[in-house]
Amino acid sequence: MTPRQNRSRDRADRGIPEATVARLPVYLRALHSLQERGVATVSSEELAAAAGVNSAKLRKDLSHLGSYGTRGVGYEVEYLVYQISRELGLTQDWVVAIIGVGNLGRALAGYGGFASRGFRVAGLLDADEAIVGQEISGMTVENVDRLEDLIAERGVSIAVIATPAGAAQGVCDRVVAAGVTSVLNFAPVVLSVPDGVDVRKVDLSIELQILAFHEQRKAGGPGDYDRLAGDGPPGATQYVEAVEA
Ligand SMILES: NC(=O)c1ccc[n+]([C@@H]2O[C@H](COP(=O)([O-])OP(=O)(O)OC[C@H]3O[C@@H](n4cnc5c(N)ncnc54)[C@H](O)[C@@H]3O)[C@@H](O)[C@H]2O)c1
């Protein structure tokens, strides 16, 4: 069993809910920024505010890690960083390969935040002969034909897919067949994977659409339509008038 499988099993055994796991990176980010400011201890209220959750939820989440803080003092920042990092498997280096080195792949390859969080980009692969051989962020782009060999040679455990949508499933099938069980997919397509493979999808346009929904609500859009007195498309001004009336 790989260390990764071991850890997932530990987590399942201790029953940490997935929603808690999803919030741990948010706490970690807040804790890192406290560390940068030289803060040694933090109350649950302060940390909850920095992470944008309520403090009862934060205390419950951290209790799953066996971290309860000290009454009147709060949590020791450095130790909590260690505990969360350990839980997330960030105390060891994870080897990442980026497949598709176009606009997005290049930006990801040059992102310093991976290395500082324990993710080492060990391979950049592309199918375009004009890109293969280029130096990007100190690495040479390799031909995607080498995908399986590179995964085995460098111990890649996370594949980042930044190819066009049409190529993503084929690339995914290959990385999974080569033994990778974690995929971060940027392509706008839903990937099918066998059980035991985790896929996280990043879609900035979905985030923008969610923001657009909230903007519309703030402006008194369709969600508040019933409350509007006037005719025509709802807008911020109409909403204010309707509320004041
Ligand atoms: N998730 C997001 O928020 C987000 C944001 C921007 C772009 N995207 C998506 O990310 C992907 C990349 O976007 P981009 O702007 O970098 O595109 P791009 O065209 O600049 O780059 C894609 C790269 O993939 C390579 N490629 C094509 N087929 C391949 C294969 N089989 N194996 C390896 N490499 C292959 C191409 O040669 C090219 O270099 C697209 O699917 C795009 O829709 C997602």
The ligand as an SDF file (V2000), in Angstrom:
LIG
                    3D

 44 48  0  0  0  0  0  0  0  0999 V2000
  -10.1560   25.6330  -15.6050 N   0  0  0  0  0  0  0  0  0  0  0  0
  -10.0220   26.8730  -15.9430 C   0  0  0  0  0  0  0  0  0  0  0  0
  -10.4110   27.7490  -15.2230 O   0  0  0  0  0  0  0  0  0  0  0  0
   -9.3780   27.1380  -17.2360 C   0  0  0  0  0  0  0  0  0  0  0  0
   -8.8750   28.3960  -17.5570 C   0  0  0  0  0  0  0  0  0  0  0  0
   -8.2470   28.5370  -18.7780 C   0  0  0  0  0  0  0  0  0  0  0  0
   -8.1660   27.4510  -19.6480 C   0  0  0  0  0  0  0  0  0  0  0  0
   -8.7060   26.2630  -19.3030 N   0  0  0  0  0  0  0  0  0  0  0  0
   -8.6280   25.0710  -20.1250 C   0  0  0  0  0  0  0  0  0  0  0  0
   -7.2980   24.5730  -19.9700 O   0  0  0  0  0  0  0  0  0  0  0  0
   -6.9020   23.9730  -21.1800 C   0  0  0  0  0  0  0  0  0  0  0  0
   -5.6430   24.6500  -21.6600 C   0  0  0  0  0  0  0  0  0  0  0  0
   -5.8980   25.9970  -21.9740 O   0  0  0  0  0  0  0  0  0  0  0  0
   -4.7810   26.8620  -22.6860 P   0  0  0  0  0  0  0  0  0  0  0  0
   -5.2920   28.2250  -22.8380 O   0  0  0  0  0  0  0  0  0  0  0  0
   -3.4830   26.6570  -22.0070 O   0  0  0  0  0  0  0  0  0  0  0  0
   -4.7570   26.1450  -24.1410 O   0  0  0  0  0  0  0  0  0  0  0  0
   -3.5450   26.0660  -25.1450 P   0  0  0  0  0  0  0  0  0  0  0  0
   -4.1410   25.6940  -26.4680 O   0  0  0  0  0  0  0  0  0  0  0  0
   -2.7010   27.2900  -25.0460 O   0  0  0  0  0  0  0  0  0  0  0  0
   -2.6780   24.8210  -24.6020 O   0  0  0  0  0  0  0  0  0  0  0  0
   -3.0490   23.4870  -24.7030 C   0  0  0  0  0  0  0  0  0  0  0  0
   -1.7700   22.6740  -24.8920 C   0  0  0  0  0  0  0  0  0  0  0  0
   -2.1000   21.2890  -24.8560 O   0  0  0  0  0  0  0  0  0  0  0  0
   -1.3110   20.6370  -25.8320 C   0  0  0  0  0  0  0  0  0  0  0  0
   -1.9170   19.3590  -26.1600 N   0  0  0  0  0  0  0  0  0  0  0  0
   -2.9450   19.0930  -27.0020 C   0  0  0  0  0  0  0  0  0  0  0  0
   -3.2050   17.7660  -27.0160 N   0  0  0  0  0  0  0  0  0  0  0  0
   -2.3290   17.1860  -26.1790 C   0  0  0  0  0  0  0  0  0  0  0  0
   -2.0920   15.8560  -25.7680 C   0  0  0  0  0  0  0  0  0  0  0  0
   -2.8450   14.8290  -26.2230 N   0  0  0  0  0  0  0  0  0  0  0  0
   -1.1170   15.6250  -24.8930 N   0  0  0  0  0  0  0  0  0  0  0  0
   -0.3460   16.6250  -24.4120 C   0  0  0  0  0  0  0  0  0  0  0  0
   -0.5110   17.9110  -24.7780 N   0  0  0  0  0  0  0  0  0  0  0  0
   -1.5070   18.1930  -25.6290 C   0  0  0  0  0  0  0  0  0  0  0  0
   -1.2540   21.6270  -26.9720 C   0  0  0  0  0  0  0  0  0  0  0  0
   -0.1510   21.3390  -27.8350 O   0  0  0  0  0  0  0  0  0  0  0  0
   -1.0930   22.9330  -26.2310 C   0  0  0  0  0  0  0  0  0  0  0  0
    0.2640   23.2740  -26.0260 O   0  0  0  0  0  0  0  0  0  0  0  0
   -8.0760   24.1010  -22.1350 C   0  0  0  0  0  0  0  0  0  0  0  0
   -8.8460   22.9250  -22.0560 O   0  0  0  0  0  0  0  0  0  0  0  0
   -8.8580   25.2750  -21.5900 C   0  0  0  0  0  0  0  0  0  0  0  0
  -10.2210   25.2130  -21.9170 O   0  0  0  0  0  0  0  0  0  0  0  0
   -9.2980   26.1000  -18.1040 C   0  0  0  0  0  0  0  0  0  0  0  0
  1  2  1  0
  2  3  2  0
  2  4  1  0
  4  5  1  0
  4 44  2  0
  5  6  2  0
  6  7  1  0
  7  8  2  0
  8  9  1  0
  8 44  1  0
  9 10  1  0
  9 42  1  0
 10 11  1  0
 11 12  1  0
 11 40  1  0
 12 13  1  0
 13 14  1  0
 14 15  2  0
 14 16  1  0
 14 17  1  0
 17 18  1  0
 18 19  2  0
 18 20  1  0
 18 21  1  0
 21 22  1  0
 22 23  1  0
 23 24  1  0
 23 38  1  0
 24 25  1  0
 25 26  1  0
 25 36  1  0
 26 27  1  0
 26 35  1  0
 27 28  2  0
 28 29  1  0
 29 30  1  0
 29 35  2  0
 30 31  1  0
 30 32  2  0
 32 33  1  0
 33 34  2  0
 34 35  1  0
 36 37  1  0
 36 38  1  0
 38 39  1  0
 40 41  1  0
 40 42  1  0
 42 43  1  0
M  CHG  2   8   1  16  -1
M  END
$$$$
